C-alpha cells in the first residue's frame, strides 16, 4: 500500500523536479513537540544543492520556526501533514526581521520578510502545494517587533515564478501571505482562515488568484498594495482575482465548517472585515486589475483606497455577488498624498521621502 501511495504521489507532483526529499530522512520527527525546522531546512539545502527537487512532508505535525525556501524547490504537504508555527522560547525563535531603511513609510509587517514561518527572497521557480495545512499557531501581529517573534505564515520578496495551490492556512499572525515584488504568482485553490490579512499582494506583477476561500474577520481577505517597502515606487499590475469566496465569519469556523457569527467586531471596533481591497499602502499605483465571479459574504465588501496618492488605472470588476454586507458594499478611492514619499520626476528610483506614515 505504501508503494502505491508513493506512486500516485509522484504522479501528482509532476515531472519538473525529479527527486523527492522526505523531511523525515533529515531528522524531522513530526511529533508536534520537537522543533523540526532545522531538519526541514537541511532537506531544502540538500535539494537546492542538487539543482532543486520536491521536499516532502508526510502526515504528522511539524513544529517549526523559520523555514527558508530556495530556488527550484517544491514543498509538498501531504494529507494529514501540518506545519505548525511554534511559540518562541527564551532561547529559540523565528529569524530576525532584516534591516529596512524605509520602514517609516508603511507598517512594520510590510517592511520585513525573514521573521516568518516560511520565507524566500530573490528566488525563482517555487511551489508550495498539497492537501495539508500550514498553521501559524505561534505567530502574532501584536508583538512582532520583539526578537524571535514571527508575524507571517509565508513571505516572499523579489521572487518570480511562484505557485501556491491546494493547501490550507490557519491563524497566520499578521499575514497569511505577504508577496512583495513577486512576478508571475499563481494562487490556486488555497483555503485561508485567519485572524488578520489573508493575501497581501504588494508591488507584484502578473498575478492570478483563483478558486480560493479566504475568511478574515479581523482584517482584509485579499488585498492589493503598492507600498514603499522595496525602497522605490512600483505598481501592482496585471492581477486577476476570479472565482473566490471572501468572508468575515469567526476565526477558524470556515475551515471547520461551523460558520460561526459570535465575533461582532474587528479590532478597529468596526464591523467584521473580510473584504477585497486595493490599498491602503499605495505609494505606487494599481494597473490592469480584474475582479470577477467572486462572492462576498458577511464582510465589508469591496474597497478601493489610494490614500498615499497612487493611481487606479484599468480596474474591471464584474459578476460579483454580495450577501450580508456589514457596511457600505463599495468604498470608493480616497487620496491623501502627504502620507507617502515624494516622487522625483527625474528617475524611477530616485526619491526624497518627506513625511513618514503615522
Secondary structure, 3 states (H helix, E strand, C coil): CHHHHHHHHHHHCCCCCCCEEEHHHHCCCCEEEEECHHHHHHHHHHHHHCCCEEEEECCEEEEECCEECCCCEEEEECCCEEEEECCCCCCCCCCCCCCCCCHHHCCHHHHCCCCEEEEEECCEEEEEECCCEEECCCCCCCCCCCCCCCCEEEEEECCEEEEEECCEEECCCCEEEEEECCEEEEEECCEEECCCEEEEEECCEEEEEECCEEECCCCCCEEEEECCCCCCCCCEEEEEEECCEEECCCCCCCCCCCCCCCCCECCCCCECCCCEEEEEEECCCEEEEEEECCEEECCCCEEECECCCCCEEEEEEECCEEECCCCCCEECCCECHHHCCEECCCCCCCEECCCCCC
